[in-house]
Amino acid sequence: MSEPPPTVGRVVHNVPHGTPLRSDGSQAFPPACRAAIVTEVDTDDPGRVGLAVLNPTGQFCHSLSNGGSVLVTGSQVPGSWHWPERA
Ligand SMILES: [Zn+2]
């Protein structure tokens, strides 16, 4: 991994699941990067973390005990996290 391991308190991106697909295949709110703060790191699997996700209208917590979030770089996989893209 070329990026540093996550640590508690770092800001990362979370890819939400978005809203359900409509019959025409579109979504009212498609997945898009959201800011998230790392709240826990799995010591056995440092790519799996707990997150406090900051959505524009509220926050949502993904705890490790609820499955957490796994690192996926270079692809918008719903439920995953990645380091923020550079502008
Ligand atoms: Zn992102």
PDB file of the backbone (N, CA, C, O) and the ligand in Angstrom, with CONECT records:
HET     ZN  A 101       1
ATOM      1  N   MET A   1       0.858  -1.190   0.000  1.00  0.00           N
ATOM      2  CA  MET A   1       0.000   0.000   0.000  1.00  0.00           C
ATOM      3  C   MET A   1       0.892   1.237   0.000  1.00  0.00           C
ATOM      4  O   MET A   1       1.761   1.385   0.860  1.00  0.00           O
ATOM      5  N   SER A   2       0.671   2.126  -0.973  1.00  0.00           N
ATOM      6  CA  SER A   2       1.505   3.326  -1.053  1.00  0.00           C
ATOM      7  C   SER A   2       1.019   4.406  -0.097  1.00  0.00           C
ATOM      8  O   SER A   2       1.771   5.316   0.254  1.00  0.00           O
ATOM      9  N   GLU A   3      -0.230   4.306   0.320  1.00  0.00           N
ATOM     10  CA  GLU A   3      -0.773   5.287   1.257  1.00  0.00           C
ATOM     11  C   GLU A   3      -0.478   4.838   2.683  1.00  0.00           C
ATOM     12  O   GLU A   3      -0.275   3.647   2.919  1.00  0.00           O
ATOM     13  N   PRO A   4      -0.450   5.764   3.638  1.00  0.00           N
ATOM     14  CA  PRO A   4      -0.206   5.368   5.031  1.00  0.00           C
ATOM     15  C   PRO A   4      -1.391   4.598   5.591  1.00  0.00           C
ATOM     16  O   PRO A   4      -2.508   4.740   5.095  1.00  0.00           O
ATOM     17  N   PRO A   5      -1.165   3.786   6.617  1.00  0.00           N
ATOM     18  CA  PRO A   5      -2.297   3.098   7.237  1.00  0.00           C
ATOM     19  C   PRO A   5      -3.200   4.119   7.918  1.00  0.00           C
ATOM     20  O   PRO A   5      -2.723   5.156   8.376  1.00  0.00           O
ATOM     21  N   PRO A   6      -4.503   3.837   7.989  1.00  0.00           N
ATOM     22  CA  PRO A   6      -5.422   4.769   8.639  1.00  0.00           C
ATOM     23  C   PRO A   6      -5.199   4.784  10.154  1.00  0.00           C
ATOM     24  O   PRO A   6      -4.832   3.769  10.745  1.00  0.00           O
ATOM     25  N   THR A   7      -5.418   5.912  10.756  1.00  0.00           N
ATOM     26  CA  THR A   7      -5.367   6.032  12.218  1.00  0.00           C
ATOM     27  C   THR A   7      -6.601   6.804  12.671  1.00  0.00           C
ATOM     28  O   THR A   7      -7.194   7.569  11.910  1.00  0.00           O
ATOM     29  N   VAL A   8      -6.970   6.586  13.923  1.00  0.00           N
ATOM     30  CA  VAL A   8      -8.161   7.231  14.477  1.00  0.00           C
ATOM     31  C   VAL A   8      -8.023   8.755  14.378  1.00  0.00           C
ATOM     32  O   VAL A   8      -7.006   9.331  14.763  1.00  0.00           O
ATOM     33  N   GLY A   9      -9.065   9.380  13.856  1.00  0.00           N
ATOM     34  CA  GLY A   9      -9.073  10.826  13.738  1.00  0.00           C
ATOM     35  C   GLY A   9      -8.732  11.336  12.350  1.00  0.00           C
ATOM     36  O   GLY A   9      -8.945  12.513  12.058  1.00  0.00           O
ATOM     37  N   ARG A  10      -8.197  10.456  11.469  1.00  0.00           N
ATOM     38  CA  ARG A  10      -7.898  10.893  10.097  1.00  0.00           C
ATOM     39  C   ARG A  10      -9.203  11.094   9.328  1.00  0.00           C
ATOM     40  O   ARG A  10     -10.201  10.426   9.597  1.00  0.00           O
ATOM     41  N   VAL A  11      -9.183  12.018   8.371  1.00  0.00           N
ATOM     42  CA  VAL A  11     -10.348  12.267   7.515  1.00  0.00           C
ATOM     43  C   VAL A  11     -10.155  11.514   6.197  1.00  0.00           C
ATOM     44  O   VAL A  11      -9.131  11.656   5.530  1.00  0.00           O
ATOM     45  N   VAL A  12     -11.150  10.718   5.839  1.00  0.00           N
ATOM     46  CA  VAL A  12     -11.107   9.924   4.610  1.00  0.00           C
ATOM     47  C   VAL A  12     -12.402  10.144   3.842  1.00  0.00           C
ATOM     48  O   VAL A  12     -13.250  10.930   4.264  1.00  0.00           O
ATOM     49  N   HIS A  13     -12.557   9.452   2.716  1.00  0.00           N
ATOM     50  CA  HIS A  13     -13.815   9.473   1.970  1.00  0.00           C
ATOM     51  C   HIS A  13     -14.533   8.150   2.154  1.00  0.00           C
ATOM     52  O   HIS A  13     -13.911   7.088   2.180  1.00  0.00           O
ATOM     53  N   ASN A  14     -15.852   8.226   2.281  1.00  0.00           N
ATOM     54  CA  ASN A  14     -16.698   7.037   2.313  1.00  0.00           C
ATOM     55  C   ASN A  14     -17.611   7.095   1.098  1.00  0.00           C
ATOM     56  O   ASN A  14     -18.111   8.163   0.744  1.00  0.00           O
ATOM     57  N   VAL A  15     -17.829   5.957   0.463  1.00  0.00           N
ATOM     58  CA  VAL A  15     -18.751   5.880  -0.667  1.00  0.00           C
ATOM     59  C   VAL A  15     -20.051   5.276  -0.153  1.00  0.00           C
ATOM     60  O   VAL A  15     -20.098   4.087   0.161  1.00  0.00           O
ATOM     61  N   PRO A  16     -21.117   6.091  -0.064  1.00  0.00           N
ATOM     62  CA  PRO A  16     -22.383   5.567   0.445  1.00  0.00           C
ATOM     63  C   PRO A  16     -23.049   4.661  -0.580  1.00  0.00           C
ATOM     64  O   PRO A  16     -22.611   4.567  -1.727  1.00  0.00           O
ATOM     65  N   HIS A  17     -24.096   4.009  -0.155  1.00  0.00           N
ATOM     66  CA  HIS A  17     -24.813   3.093  -1.043  1.00  0.00           C
ATOM     67  C   HIS A  17     -25.753   3.830  -1.989  1.00  0.00           C
ATOM     68  O   HIS A  17     -26.181   3.250  -2.987  1.00  0.00           O
ATOM     69  N   GLY A  18     -26.091   5.094  -1.709  1.00  0.00           N
ATOM     70  CA  GLY A  18     -27.043   5.816  -2.554  1.00  0.00           C
ATOM     71  C   GLY A  18     -28.444   5.272  -2.342  1.00  0.00           C
ATOM     72  O   GLY A  18     -28.659   4.353  -1.552  1.00  0.00           O
ATOM     73  N   THR A  19     -29.371   5.843  -3.048  1.00  0.00           N
ATOM     74  CA  THR A  19     -30.767   5.413  -2.912  1.00  0.00           C
ATOM     75  C   THR A  19     -31.056   4.280  -3.900  1.00  0.00           C
ATOM     76  O   THR A  19     -30.309   4.100  -4.861  1.00  0.00           O
ATOM     77  N   PRO A  20     -32.113   3.526  -3.682  1.00  0.00           N
ATOM     78  CA  PRO A  20     -32.408   2.363  -4.541  1.00  0.00           C
ATOM     79  C   PRO A  20     -32.561   2.745  -6.003  1.00  0.00           C
ATOM     80  O   PRO A  20     -32.976   3.857  -6.331  1.00  0.00           O
ATOM     81  N   LEU A  21     -32.216   1.800  -6.880  1.00  0.00           N
ATOM     82  CA  LEU A  21     -32.362   2.022  -8.320  1.00  0.00           C
ATOM     83  C   LEU A  21     -33.839   2.142  -8.672  1.00  0.00           C
ATOM     84  O   LEU A  21     -34.681   1.391  -8.179  1.00  0.00           O
ATOM     85  N   ARG A  22     -34.134   3.124  -9.555  1.00  0.00           N
ATOM     86  CA  ARG A  22     -35.492   3.243 -10.092  1.00  0.00           C
ATOM     87  C   ARG A  22     -35.658   2.230 -11.227  1.00  0.00           C
ATOM     88  O   ARG A  22     -34.705   1.564 -11.632  1.00  0.00           O
ATOM     89  N   SER A  23     -36.890   2.130 -11.730  1.00  0.00           N
ATOM     90  CA  SER A  23     -37.144   1.160 -12.803  1.00  0.00           C
ATOM     91  C   SER A  23     -36.332   1.493 -14.059  1.00  0.00           C
ATOM     92  O   SER A  23     -36.024   0.601 -14.849  1.00  0.00           O
ATOM     93  N   ASP A  24     -35.982   2.777 -14.249  1.00  0.00           N
ATOM     94  CA  ASP A  24     -35.194   3.129 -15.431  1.00  0.00           C
ATOM     95  C   ASP A  24     -33.683   3.050 -15.161  1.00  0.00           C
ATOM     96  O   ASP A  24     -32.877   3.401 -16.023  1.00  0.00           O
ATOM     97  N   GLY A  25     -33.307   2.589 -13.966  1.00  0.00           N
ATOM     98  CA  GLY A  25     -31.890   2.397 -13.665  1.00  0.00           C
ATOM     99  C   GLY A  25     -31.230   3.597 -13.012  1.00  0.00           C
ATOM    100  O   GLY A  25     -30.082   3.499 -12.578  1.00  0.00           O
ATOM    101  N   SER A  26     -31.928   4.741 -12.929  1.00  0.00           N
ATOM    102  CA  SER A  26     -31.332   5.919 -12.309  1.00  0.00           C
ATOM    103  C   SER A  26     -31.546   5.884 -10.797  1.00  0.00           C
ATOM    104  O   SER A  26     -32.299   5.056 -10.284  1.00  0.00           O
ATOM    105  N   GLN A  27     -30.875   6.793 -10.092  1.00  0.00           N
ATOM    106  CA  GLN A  27     -31.015   6.905  -8.639  1.00  0.00           C
ATOM    107  C   GLN A  27     -31.276   8.361  -8.283  1.00  0.00           C
ATOM    108  O   GLN A  27     -30.694   9.262  -8.886  1.00  0.00           O
ATOM    109  N   ALA A  28     -32.158   8.597  -7.295  1.00  0.00           N
ATOM    110  CA  ALA A  28     -32.395   9.955  -6.831  1.00  0.00           C
ATOM    111  C   ALA A  28     -31.100  10.536  -6.256  1.00  0.00           C
ATOM    112  O   ALA A  28     -30.770  11.695  -6.508  1.00  0.00           O
ATOM    113  N   PHE A  29     -30.370   9.727  -5.482  1.00  0.00           N
ATOM    114  CA  PHE A  29     -29.097  10.140  -4.917  1.00  0.00           C
ATOM    115  C   PHE A  29     -28.059   9.059  -5.184  1.00  0.00           C
ATOM    116  O   PHE A  29     -27.919   8.122  -4.397  1.00  0.00           O
ATOM    117  N   PRO A  30     -27.333   9.184  -6.287  1.00  0.00           N
ATOM    118  CA  PRO A  30     -26.326   8.174  -6.608  1.00  0.00           C
ATOM    119  C   PRO A  30     -25.142   8.261  -5.640  1.00  0.00           C
ATOM    120  O   PRO A  30     -24.950   9.292  -4.996  1.00  0.00           O
ATOM    121  N   PRO A  31     -24.350   7.196  -5.531  1.00  0.00           N
ATOM    122  CA  PRO A  31     -23.188   7.220  -4.645  1.00  0.00           C
ATOM    123  C   PRO A  31     -22.239   8.355  -5.015  1.00  0.00           C
ATOM    124  O   PRO A  31     -21.984   8.595  -6.195  1.00  0.00           O
ATOM    125  N   ALA A  32     -21.715   9.055  -4.003  1.00  0.00           N
ATOM    126  CA  ALA A  32     -20.736  10.112  -4.215  1.00  0.00           C
ATOM    127  C   ALA A  32     -19.874  10.158  -2.963  1.00  0.00           C
ATOM    128  O   ALA A  32     -20.337   9.806  -1.878  1.00  0.00           O
ATOM    129  N   CYS A  33     -18.631  10.586  -3.101  1.00  0.00           N
ATOM    130  CA  CYS A  33     -17.723  10.622  -1.955  1.00  0.00           C
ATOM    131  C   CYS A  33     -18.287  11.497  -0.841  1.00  0.00           C
ATOM    132  O   CYS A  33     -18.777  12.598  -1.090  1.00  0.00           O
ATOM    133  N   ARG A  34     -18.210  10.996   0.388  1.00  0.00           N
ATOM    134  CA  ARG A  34     -18.584  11.768   1.569  1.00  0.00           C
ATOM    135  C   ARG A  34     -17.388  11.820   2.508  1.00  0.00           C
ATOM    136  O   ARG A  34     -16.613  10.867   2.593  1.00  0.00           O
ATOM    137  N   ALA A  35     -17.243  12.935   3.209  1.00  0.00           N
ATOM    138  CA  ALA A  35     -16.184  13.047   4.208  1.00  0.00           C
ATOM    139  C   ALA A  35     -16.517  12.151   5.392  1.00  0.00           C
ATOM    140  O   ALA A  35     -17.677  12.040   5.788  1.00  0.00           O
ATOM    141  N   ALA A  36     -15.495  11.511   5.955  1.00  0.00           N
ATOM    142  CA  ALA A  36     -15.708  10.633   7.103  1.00  0.00           C
ATOM    143  C   ALA A  36     -14.472  10.679   8.001  1.00  0.00           C
ATOM    144  O   ALA A  36     -13.347  10.809   7.519  1.00  0.00           O
ATOM    145  N   ILE A  37     -14.694  10.574   9.287  1.00  0.00           N
ATOM    146  CA  ILE A  37     -13.601  10.548  10.251  1.00  0.00           C
ATOM    147  C   ILE A  37     -13.426   9.123  10.754  1.00  0.00           C
ATOM    148  O   ILE A  37     -14.394   8.464  11.132  1.00  0.00           O
ATOM    149  N   VAL A  38     -12.184   8.655  10.754  1.00  0.00           N
ATOM    150  CA  VAL A  38     -11.891   7.309  11.232  1.00  0.00           C
ATOM    151  C   VAL A  38     -12.087   7.282  12.754  1.00  0.00           C
ATOM    152  O   VAL A  38     -11.460   8.053  13.481  1.00  0.00           O
ATOM    153  N   THR A  39     -12.965   6.386  13.225  1.00  0.00           N
ATOM    154  CA  THR A  39     -13.251   6.283  14.657  1.00  0.00           C
ATOM    155  C   THR A  39     -12.623   5.047  15.298  1.00  0.00           C
ATOM    156  O   THR A  39     -12.431   5.007  16.513  1.00  0.00           O
ATOM    157  N   GLU A  40     -12.299   4.031  14.479  1.00  0.00           N
ATOM    158  CA  GLU A  40     -11.703   2.785  14.971  1.00  0.00           C
ATOM    159  C   GLU A  40     -10.879   2.195  13.834  1.00  0.00           C
ATOM    160  O   GLU A  40     -11.163   2.443  12.662  1.00  0.00           O
ATOM    161  N   VAL A  41      -9.856   1.415  14.180  1.00  0.00           N
ATOM    162  CA  VAL A  41      -9.084   0.672  13.184  1.00  0.00           C
ATOM    163  C   VAL A  41      -9.008  -0.779  13.651  1.00  0.00           C
ATOM    164  O   VAL A  41      -8.682  -1.055  14.806  1.00  0.00           O
ATOM    165  N   ASP A  42      -9.309  -1.694  12.748  1.00  0.00           N
ATOM    166  CA  ASP A  42      -9.230  -3.131  13.066  1.00  0.00           C
ATOM    167  C   ASP A  42      -7.756  -3.510  13.164  1.00  0.00           C
ATOM    168  O   ASP A  42      -7.039  -3.436  12.166  1.00  0.00           O
ATOM    169  N   THR A  43      -7.291  -3.911  14.339  1.00  0.00           N
ATOM    170  CA  THR A  43      -5.864  -4.207  14.525  1.00  0.00           C
ATOM    171  C   THR A  43      -5.443  -5.446  13.727  1.00  0.00           C
ATOM    172  O   THR A  43      -4.266  -5.585  13.395  1.00  0.00           O
ATOM    173  N   ASP A  44      -6.373  -6.343  13.415  1.00  0.00           N
ATOM    174  CA  ASP A  44      -6.051  -7.542  12.629  1.00  0.00           C
ATOM    175  C   ASP A  44      -6.119  -7.268  11.130  1.00  0.00           C
ATOM    176  O   ASP A  44      -5.553  -8.020  10.337  1.00  0.00           O
ATOM    177  N   ASP A  45      -6.800  -6.209  10.739  1.00  0.00           N
ATOM    178  CA  ASP A  45      -6.983  -5.871   9.316  1.00  0.00           C
ATOM    179  C   ASP A  45      -7.032  -4.347   9.215  1.00  0.00           C
ATOM    180  O   ASP A  45      -8.117  -3.766   9.183  1.00  0.00           O
ATOM    181  N   PRO A  46      -5.861  -3.690   9.164  1.00  0.00           N
ATOM    182  CA  PRO A  46      -5.805  -2.225   9.239  1.00  0.00           C
ATOM    183  C   PRO A  46      -6.544  -1.505   8.109  1.00  0.00           C
ATOM    184  O   PRO A  46      -6.759  -0.295   8.186  1.00  0.00           O
ATOM    185  N   GLY A  47      -6.942  -2.250   7.044  1.00  0.00           N
ATOM    186  CA  GLY A  47      -7.721  -1.620   5.985  1.00  0.00           C
ATOM    187  C   GLY A  47      -9.187  -1.504   6.346  1.00  0.00           C
ATOM    188  O   GLY A  47      -9.952  -0.842   5.645  1.00  0.00           O
ATOM    189  N   ARG A  48      -9.592  -2.157   7.454  1.00  0.00           N
ATOM    190  CA  ARG A  48     -10.999  -2.105   7.866  1.00  0.00           C
ATOM    191  C   ARG A  48     -11.105  -1.141   9.041  1.00  0.00           C
ATOM    192  O   ARG A  48     -10.399  -1.272  10.041  1.00  0.00           O
ATOM    193  N   VAL A  49     -11.992  -0.183   8.900  1.00  0.00           N
ATOM    194  CA  VAL A  49     -12.098   0.871   9.913  1.00  0.00           C
ATOM    195  C   VAL A  49     -13.552   1.131  10.291  1.00  0.00           C
ATOM    196  O   VAL A  49     -14.470   0.761   9.558  1.00  0.00           O
ATOM    197  N   GLY A  50     -13.749   1.765  11.431  1.00  0.00           N
ATOM    198  CA  GLY A  50     -15.032   2.330  11.791  1.00  0.00           C
ATOM    199  C   GLY A  50     -15.023   3.787  11.366  1.00  0.00           C
ATOM    200  O   GLY A  50     -13.997   4.459  11.467  1.00  0.00           O
ATOM    201  N   LEU A  51     -16.150   4.277  10.897  1.00  0.00           N
ATOM    202  CA  LEU A  51     -16.222   5.648  10.378  1.00  0.00           C
ATOM    203  C   LEU A  51     -17.408   6.412  10.960  1.00  0.00           C
ATOM    204  O   LEU A  51     -18.461   5.838  11.236  1.00  0.00           O
ATOM    205  N   ALA A  52     -17.215   7.714  11.141  1.00  0.00           N
ATOM    206  CA  ALA A  52     -18.325   8.642  11.360  1.00  0.00           C
ATOM    207  C   ALA A  52     -18.445   9.425  10.056  1.00  0.00           C
ATOM    208  O   ALA A  52     -17.611  10.280   9.760  1.00  0.00           O
ATOM    209  N   VAL A  53     -19.481   9.132   9.285  1.00  0.00           N
ATOM    210  CA  VAL A  53     -19.647   9.722   7.956  1.00  0.00           C
ATOM    211  C   VAL A  53     -20.411  11.032   8.072  1.00  0.00           C
ATOM    212  O   VAL A  53     -21.456  11.098   8.719  1.00  0.00           O
ATOM    213  N   LEU A  54     -19.884  12.068   7.445  1.00  0.00           N
ATOM    214  CA  LEU A  54     -20.505  13.393   7.494  1.00  0.00           C
ATOM    215  C   LEU A  54     -21.234  13.651   6.177  1.00  0.00           C
ATOM    216  O   LEU A  54     -20.627  14.094   5.201  1.00  0.00           O
ATOM    217  N   ASN A  55     -22.524  13.376   6.155  1.00  0.00           N
ATOM    218  CA  ASN A  55     -23.360  13.690   4.999  1.00  0.00           C
ATOM    219  C   ASN A  55     -23.768  15.159   5.089  1.00  0.00           C
ATOM    220  O   ASN A  55     -23.728  15.749   6.168  1.00  0.00           O
ATOM    221  N   PRO A  56     -24.164  15.758   3.945  1.00  0.00           N
ATOM    222  CA  PRO A  56     -24.572  17.170   3.985  1.00  0.00           C
ATOM    223  C   PRO A  56     -25.724  17.442   4.951  1.00  0.00           C
ATOM    224  O   PRO A  56     -25.840  18.550   5.474  1.00  0.00           O
ATOM    225  N   THR A  57     -26.564  16.459   5.191  1.00  0.00           N
ATOM    226  CA  THR A  57     -27.735  16.706   6.041  1.00  0.00           C
ATOM    227  C   THR A  57     -27.717  15.934   7.355  1.00  0.00           C
ATOM    228  O   THR A  57     -28.718  15.908   8.071  1.00  0.00           O
ATOM    229  N   GLY A  58     -26.597  15.312   7.676  1.00  0.00           N
ATOM    230  CA  GLY A  58     -26.528  14.588   8.938  1.00  0.00           C
ATOM    231  C   GLY A  58     -25.370  13.624   8.948  1.00  0.00           C
ATOM    232  O   GLY A  58     -24.689  13.457   7.936  1.00  0.00           O
ATOM    233  N   GLN A  59     -25.137  12.984  10.083  1.00  0.00           N
ATOM    234  CA  GLN A  59     -24.026  12.038  10.157  1.00  0.00           C
ATOM    235  C   GLN A  59     -24.513  10.633  10.417  1.00  0.00           C
ATOM    236  O   GLN A  59     -25.609  10.399  10.928  1.00  0.00           O
ATOM    237  N   PHE A  60     -23.642   9.701  10.040  1.00  0.00           N
ATOM    238  CA  PHE A  60     -23.978   8.288  10.171  1.00  0.00           C
ATOM    239  C   PHE A  60     -22.731   7.551  10.617  1.00  0.00           C
ATOM    240  O   PHE A  60     -21.649   7.788  10.080  1.00  0.00           O
ATOM    241  N   CYS A  61     -22.864   6.656  11.596  1.00  0.00           N
ATOM    242  CA  CYS A  61     -21.700   5.916  12.092  1.00  0.00           C
ATOM    243  C   CYS A  61     -21.716   4.482  11.592  1.00  0.00           C
ATOM    244  O   CYS A  61     -22.719   3.776  11.692  1.00  0.00           O
ATOM    245  N   HIS A  62     -20.557   4.069  11.044  1.00  0.00           N
ATOM    246  CA  HIS A  62     -20.318   2.672  10.666  1.00  0.00           C
ATOM    247  C   HIS A  62     -19.312   2.140  11.682  1.00  0.00           C
ATOM    248  O   HIS A  62     -18.120   2.414  11.546  1.00  0.00           O
ATOM    249  N   SER A  63     -19.744   1.394  12.687  1.00  0.00           N
ATOM    250  CA  SER A  63     -18.802   0.862  13.673  1.00  0.00           C
ATOM    251  C   SER A  63     -18.201  -0.455  13.178  1.00  0.00           C
ATOM    252  O   SER A  63     -18.780  -1.139  12.334  1.00  0.00           O
ATOM    253  N   LEU A  64     -17.026  -0.798  13.721  1.00  0.00           N
ATOM    254  CA  LEU A  64     -16.413  -2.088  13.391  1.00  0.00           C
ATOM    255  C   LEU A  64     -17.352  -3.223  13.780  1.00  0.00           C
ATOM    256  O   LEU A  64     -17.457  -4.220  13.066  1.00  0.00           O
ATOM    257  N   SER A  65     -18.039  -3.068  14.920  1.00  0.00           N
ATOM    258  CA  SER A  65     -18.923  -4.140  15.378  1.00  0.00           C
ATOM    259  C   SER A  65     -20.107  -4.322  14.444  1.00  0.00           C
ATOM    260  O   SER A  65     -20.802  -5.337  14.496  1.00  0.00           O
ATOM    261  N   ASN A  66     -20.331  -3.325  13.584  1.00  0.00           N
ATOM    262  CA  ASN A  66     -21.403  -3.421  12.592  1.00  0.00           C
ATOM    263  C   ASN A  66     -20.841  -3.732  11.205  1.00  0.00           C
ATOM    264  O   ASN A  66     -21.537  -3.598  10.199  1.00  0.00           O
ATOM    265  N   GLY A  67     -19.575  -4.147  11.163  1.00  0.00           N
ATOM    266  CA  GLY A  67     -18.973  -4.505   9.882  1.00  0.00           C
ATOM    267  C   GLY A  67     -17.924  -3.521   9.405  1.00  0.00           C
ATOM    268  O   GLY A  67     -17.021  -3.883   8.651  1.00  0.00           O
ATOM    269  N   GLY A  68     -18.043  -2.262   9.849  1.00  0.00           N
ATOM    270  CA  GLY A  68     -17.072  -1.252   9.460  1.00  0.00           C
ATOM    271  C   GLY A  68     -17.073  -0.987   7.968  1.00  0.00           C
ATOM    272  O   GLY A  68     -18.059  -1.247   7.279  1.00  0.00           O
ATOM    273  N   SER A  69     -15.954  -0.466   7.474  1.00  0.00           N
ATOM    274  CA  SER A  69     -15.809  -0.080   6.077  1.00  0.00           C
ATOM    275  C   SER A  69     -14.423  -0.524   5.622  1.00  0.00           C
ATOM    276  O   SER A  69     -13.453  -0.378   6.365  1.00  0.00           O
ATOM    277  N   VAL A  70     -14.321  -1.070   4.401  1.00  0.00           N
ATOM    278  CA  VAL A  70     -13.031  -1.568   3.912  1.00  0.00           C
ATOM    279  C   VAL A  70     -12.440  -0.619   2.875  1.00  0.00           C
ATOM    280  O   VAL A  70     -13.164   0.076   2.162  1.00  0.00           O
ATOM    281  N   LEU A  71     -11.114  -0.605   2.805  1.00  0.00           N
ATOM    282  CA  LEU A  71     -10.393   0.254   1.869  1.00  0.00           C
ATOM    283  C   LEU A  71     -10.501  -0.284   0.446  1.00  0.00           C
ATOM    284  O   LEU A  71     -10.135  -1.430   0.183  1.00  0.00           O
ATOM    285  N   VAL A  72     -11.006   0.544  -0.476  1.00  0.00           N
ATOM    286  CA  VAL A  72     -11.003   0.227  -1.904  1.00  0.00           C
ATOM    287  C   VAL A  72     -10.525   1.487  -2.620  1.00  0.00           C
ATOM    288  O   VAL A  72     -11.196   2.519  -2.587  1.00  0.00           O
ATOM    289  N   THR A  73      -9.361   1.399  -3.266  1.00  0.00           N
ATOM    290  CA  THR A  73      -8.795   2.562  -3.950  1.00  0.00           C
ATOM    291  C   THR A  73      -9.050   2.461  -5.452  1.00  0.00           C
ATOM    292  O   THR A  73      -8.879   1.396  -6.045  1.00  0.00           O
ATOM    293  N   GLY A  74      -9.458   3.567  -6.060  1.00  0.00           N
ATOM    294  CA  GLY A  74      -9.595   3.631  -7.510  1.00  0.00           C
ATOM    295  C   GLY A  74     -10.931   3.163  -8.047  1.00  0.00           C
ATOM    296  O   GLY A  74     -11.097   3.059  -9.263  1.00  0.00           O
ATOM    297  N   SER A  75     -11.882   2.879  -7.184  1.00  0.00           N
ATOM    298  CA  SER A  75     -13.197   2.435  -7.637  1.00  0.00           C
ATOM    299  C   SER A  75     -14.236   2.850  -6.599  1.00  0.00           C
ATOM    300  O   SER A  75     -13.985   2.769  -5.397  1.00  0.00           O
ATOM    301  N   GLN A  76     -15.398   3.294  -7.063  1.00  0.00           N
ATOM    302  CA  GLN A  76     -16.451   3.778  -6.161  1.00  0.00           C
ATOM    303  C   GLN A  76     -17.318   2.617  -5.690  1.00  0.00           C
ATOM    304  O   GLN A  76     -18.473   2.497  -6.099  1.00  0.00           O
ATOM    305  N   VAL A  77     -16.773   1.774  -4.843  1.00  0.00           N
ATOM    306  CA  VAL A  77     -17.514   0.624  -4.336  1.00  0.00           C
ATOM    307  C   VAL A  77     -18.354   1.065  -3.138  1.00  0.00           C
ATOM    308  O   VAL A  77     -17.802   1.530  -2.141  1.00  0.00           O
ATOM    309  N   PRO A  78     -19.693   0.926  -3.218  1.00  0.00           N
ATOM    310  CA  PRO A  78     -20.544   1.363  -2.104  1.00  0.00           C
ATOM    311  C   PRO A  78     -20.131   0.730  -0.780  1.00  0.00           C
ATOM    312  O   PRO A  78     -19.880  -0.473  -0.708  1.00  0.00           O
ATOM    313  N   GLY A  79     -20.063   1.543   0.259  1.00  0.00           N
ATOM    314  CA  GLY A  79     -19.707   1.070   1.586  1.00  0.00           C
ATOM    315  C   GLY A  79     -18.218   1.118   1.881  1.00  0.00           C
ATOM    316  O   GLY A  79     -17.809   0.949   3.029  1.00  0.00           O
ATOM    317  N   SER A  80     -17.395   1.347   0.847  1.00  0.00           N
ATOM    318  CA  SER A  80     -15.947   1.352   1.048  1.00  0.00           C
ATOM    319  C   SER A  80     -15.450   2.748   1.446  1.00  0.00           C
ATOM    320  O   SER A  80     -16.199   3.725   1.416  1.00  0.00           O
ATOM    321  N   TRP A  81     -14.168   2.812   1.819  1.00  0.00           N
ATOM    322  CA  TRP A  81     -13.528   4.101   2.083  1.00  0.00           C
ATOM    323  C   TRP A  81     -12.246   4.185   1.269  1.00  0.00           C
ATOM    324  O   TRP A  81     -11.723   3.169   0.809  1.00  0.00           O
ATOM    325  N   HIS A  82     -11.734   5.424   1.091  1.00  0.00           N
ATOM    326  CA  HIS A  82     -10.443   5.648   0.425  1.00  0.00           C
ATOM    327  C   HIS A  82      -9.902   6.989   0.883  1.00  0.00           C
ATOM    328  O   HIS A  82     -10.635   7.824   1.413  1.00  0.00           O
ATOM    329  N   TRP A  83      -8.600   7.185   0.670  1.00  0.00           N
ATOM    330  CA  TRP A  83      -8.004   8.484   0.990  1.00  0.00           C
ATOM    331  C   TRP A  83      -8.553   9.518   0.015  1.00  0.00           C
ATOM    332  O   TRP A  83      -8.760   9.198  -1.155  1.00  0.00           O
ATOM    333  N   PRO A  84      -8.794  10.747   0.461  1.00  0.00           N
ATOM    334  CA  PRO A  84      -9.352  11.780  -0.427  1.00  0.00           C
ATOM    335  C   PRO A  84      -8.487  11.965  -1.687  1.00  0.00           C
ATOM    336  O   PRO A  84      -7.259  12.003  -1.617  1.00  0.00           O
ATOM    337  N   GLU A  85      -9.163  12.078  -2.832  1.00  0.00           N
ATOM    338  CA  GLU A  85      -8.479  12.345  -4.078  1.00  0.00           C
ATOM    339  C   GLU A  85      -7.782  13.693  -4.002  1.00  0.00           C
ATOM    340  O   GLU A  85      -8.248  14.602  -3.316  1.00  0.00           O
ATOM    341  N   ARG A  86      -6.672  13.822  -4.703  1.00  0.00           N
ATOM    342  CA  ARG A  86      -6.004  15.119  -4.789  1.00  0.00           C
ATOM    343  C   ARG A  86      -6.597  15.890  -5.961  1.00  0.00           C
ATOM    344  O   ARG A  86      -6.854  15.321  -7.022  1.00  0.00           O
ATOM    345  N   ALA A  87      -6.814  17.192  -5.761  1.00  0.00           N
ATOM    346  CA  ALA A  87      -7.442  18.020  -6.799  1.00  0.00           C
ATOM    347  C   ALA A  87      -6.510  18.158  -7.994  1.00  0.00           C
ATOM    348  O   ALA A  87      -6.857  18.817  -8.974  1.00  0.00           O
TER     349      ALA A  87
HETATM  350 ZN    ZN A 101     -13.295  10.163  -2.837  1.00  0.00          ZN2+
END
